[in-house]
Amino acid sequence: DMSTYTSDNDRSAYPADISPSKSNGSISYNPTPHLIPEGDNAVALEVTGSTATDKLIIIMVGLPATGKTYIAKRICRYITFFHDIPAQIFNSSNYRRKLFGVMPANFFDHSNAEGLAQRTTACNAALDDLVDYMKKDGVRVAVYDATCSTRERRDHVLKKLVDENLHCNKMFVESICEEEEFLEENIRELKLSTPDYHNIDPDDAAKDFNERREQYKAVYEPLDDRDGSYLTVFNYCKFMVNKVRGYLPLKVRSVI
């Protein structure tokens, strides 16, 4: 059930547009989307490898600045454009900023009970909207975009989805980045441009962000067999796939 893939030439072999620091957005290699025929030429969903209940929820996992949001956006672009299936991202940071505003690094300290409670509130708000979206009719994909850095948090997410009685496939997508060159570029070009660091001196912003990242790193628990179906990306060039089955999960595996 578990397999590992490595590109032939590490970074250079990885598709140019997957790097979180790149934005060429080139998908011209296949500009024609795949559409499910309608009317007299309609094809049953079962024929194309999907079913009316073949919905998919993707739960992102990884430390800040590892490219999770970029990967989530790429998945949704692919699913929507090439397969004509609705897809939406639910980013927990957006909910956290909306509910509680911009917070300093110590807000993300796992021992900060108040901060943890507020982050859980933001998590639940994002999941509430995700659940409402997934309860709509038709095949669709939702991505919960957050760090989900501990098994406790991942269990919390799964329990909420189970309690809502959603009949959906679920899989984790984890991004692990340990190359300093990638991290520095991601932090400089992406993270420091977020609303969290608007009008803040770049050096002060970088210091705060690195402290925030260390707070998550201190409690980080990578995915393993206990998490079920998952795909892990290492430094954008090596991949581990575990128990990924089904039409949409396999499409996600292909695009990553």
KAURJO-V459972 format. One record per residue. N is the residue number from 1. SS is DSSP state (hx for helix, st for strand, lp for the rest). Layout:
n=N ss=SS
n=N ss=SS
//
This chain:
n=1 ss=lp
n=2 ss=st
n=3 ss=st
n=4 ss=st
n=5 ss=st
n=6 ss=st
n=7 ss=lp
n=8 ss=lp
n=9 ss=lp
n=10 ss=hx
n=11 ss=hx
n=12 ss=hx
n=13 ss=hx
n=14 ss=lp
n=15 ss=lp
n=16 ss=hx
n=17 ss=hx
n=18 ss=hx
n=19 ss=lp
n=20 ss=lp
n=21 ss=lp
n=22 ss=lp
n=23 ss=lp
n=24 ss=lp
n=25 ss=lp
n=26 ss=lp
n=27 ss=lp
n=28 ss=hx
n=29 ss=hx
n=30 ss=hx
n=31 ss=lp
n=32 ss=lp
n=33 ss=lp
n=34 ss=lp
n=35 ss=lp
n=36 ss=lp
n=37 ss=lp
n=38 ss=lp
n=39 ss=hx
n=40 ss=hx
n=41 ss=hx
n=42 ss=lp
n=43 ss=lp
n=44 ss=lp
n=45 ss=lp
n=46 ss=lp
n=47 ss=lp
n=48 ss=lp
n=49 ss=lp
n=50 ss=lp
n=51 ss=lp
n=52 ss=lp
n=53 ss=lp
n=54 ss=lp
n=55 ss=st
n=56 ss=st
n=57 ss=st
n=58 ss=st
n=59 ss=st
n=60 ss=st
n=61 ss=st
n=62 ss=lp
n=63 ss=lp
n=64 ss=lp
n=65 ss=lp
n=66 ss=lp
n=67 ss=lp
n=68 ss=hx
n=69 ss=hx
n=70 ss=hx
n=71 ss=hx
n=72 ss=hx
n=73 ss=hx
n=74 ss=hx
n=75 ss=hx
n=76 ss=hx
n=77 ss=hx
n=78 ss=hx
n=79 ss=hx
n=80 ss=hx
n=81 ss=hx
n=82 ss=hx
n=83 ss=hx
n=84 ss=lp
n=85 ss=lp
n=86 ss=st
n=87 ss=st
n=88 ss=st
n=89 ss=st
n=90 ss=st
n=91 ss=st
n=92 ss=hx
n=93 ss=hx
n=94 ss=hx
n=95 ss=hx
n=96 ss=hx
n=97 ss=hx
n=98 ss=hx
n=99 ss=hx
n=100 ss=hx
n=101 ss=lp
n=102 ss=lp
n=103 ss=lp
n=104 ss=lp
n=105 ss=hx
n=106 ss=hx
n=107 ss=hx
n=108 ss=hx
n=109 ss=lp
n=110 ss=lp
n=111 ss=lp
n=112 ss=lp
n=113 ss=hx
n=114 ss=hx
n=115 ss=hx
n=116 ss=hx
n=117 ss=hx
n=118 ss=hx
n=119 ss=hx
n=120 ss=hx
n=121 ss=hx
n=122 ss=hx
n=123 ss=hx
n=124 ss=hx
n=125 ss=hx
n=126 ss=hx
n=127 ss=hx
n=128 ss=hx
n=129 ss=hx
n=130 ss=hx
n=131 ss=hx
n=132 ss=hx
n=133 ss=hx
n=134 ss=hx
n=135 ss=lp
n=136 ss=lp
n=137 ss=lp
n=138 ss=lp
n=139 ss=lp
n=140 ss=st
n=141 ss=st
n=142 ss=st
n=143 ss=st
n=144 ss=st
n=145 ss=st
n=146 ss=lp
n=147 ss=lp
n=148 ss=lp
n=149 ss=lp
n=150 ss=lp
n=151 ss=hx
n=152 ss=hx
n=153 ss=hx
n=154 ss=hx
n=155 ss=hx
n=156 ss=hx
n=157 ss=hx
n=158 ss=hx
n=159 ss=hx
n=160 ss=hx
n=161 ss=hx
n=162 ss=hx
n=163 ss=hx
n=164 ss=lp
n=165 ss=lp
n=166 ss=lp
n=167 ss=lp
n=168 ss=st
n=169 ss=st
n=170 ss=st
n=171 ss=st
n=172 ss=st
n=173 ss=st
n=174 ss=st
n=175 ss=st
n=176 ss=st
n=177 ss=lp
n=178 ss=lp
n=179 ss=lp
n=180 ss=hx
n=181 ss=hx
n=182 ss=hx
n=183 ss=hx
n=184 ss=hx
n=185 ss=hx
n=186 ss=hx
n=187 ss=hx
n=188 ss=hx
n=189 ss=hx
n=190 ss=lp
n=191 ss=hx
n=192 ss=hx
n=193 ss=hx
n=194 ss=lp
n=195 ss=hx
n=196 ss=hx
n=197 ss=hx
n=198 ss=lp
n=199 ss=lp
n=200 ss=lp
n=201 ss=lp
n=202 ss=hx
n=203 ss=hx
n=204 ss=hx
n=205 ss=hx
n=206 ss=hx
n=207 ss=hx
n=208 ss=hx
n=209 ss=hx
n=210 ss=hx
n=211 ss=hx
n=212 ss=hx
n=213 ss=hx
n=214 ss=hx
n=215 ss=hx
n=216 ss=hx
n=217 ss=hx
n=218 ss=lp
n=219 ss=lp
n=220 ss=lp
n=221 ss=lp
n=222 ss=lp
n=223 ss=lp
n=224 ss=lp
n=225 ss=hx
n=226 ss=hx
n=227 ss=hx
n=228 ss=lp
n=229 ss=lp
n=230 ss=st
n=231 ss=st
n=232 ss=st
n=233 ss=st
n=234 ss=st
n=235 ss=lp
n=236 ss=lp
n=237 ss=lp
n=238 ss=st
n=239 ss=st
n=240 ss=st
n=241 ss=st
n=242 ss=st
n=243 ss=lp
n=244 ss=lp
n=245 ss=lp
n=246 ss=lp
n=247 ss=hx
n=248 ss=hx
n=249 ss=hx
n=250 ss=hx
n=251 ss=hx
n=252 ss=hx
n=253 ss=hx
n=254 ss=hx
n=255 ss=hx
n=256 ss=lp
//
